[in-house]
Amino acid sequence: MSDFEEFQVTIPSDTAEGRAVQERIIGLLEAREYSMRDVFGVRLALEEALVNAIKHGNQMADDKVVKIECSVSTKHVRVVIEDEGEGFDISAVPDPTEDENLEKPGGRGIMLMRSFMTHVEYNDRGNILILEKRTDEPEEDDD
């Protein structure tokens, strides 16, 4: 197994196809012995991102696809997810931690992705998402 692997795949707007890609990426992380915590976080972020692209971005449209680019090394994973939807304004998504938004479903997925990934970035249009996780972040040291 090489230290670095990358692939590109285009899937239809189908959540089962999204799960298959998610599992492929998780398999690459497990093969490189990512911690259980990192695998868990990346799995959650990927699931949220792929479902958002398929359901919200492409509106489950049969004629639209989701493009996924993935690169994995022992210290870093980067996933770019692009849908064919209209996009959205990330600044217009309500903060799910604000009192008035606690009962509303919107925004939780983005918050989850930001909490588990090292870097989360949308393009200006809002139809391309970059997720990155680094495992070489320095640990807190009390010595």
Buried (B, 14 or more C-beta within 10 A) or exposed (E): EEEEEEEEBEBBBBBEBBBEBBEEBBEBBEEBEBEEEBBEBBBBBBBBBBBBBBBBBBEEBEEBBBBBBBBBBBBBBBBBBBBBBEBBEBEEBEEBEEEEBEEEEEBBBBBBBEEBBBEBEBEEEBBBBBBBBBBEEEEEEEE
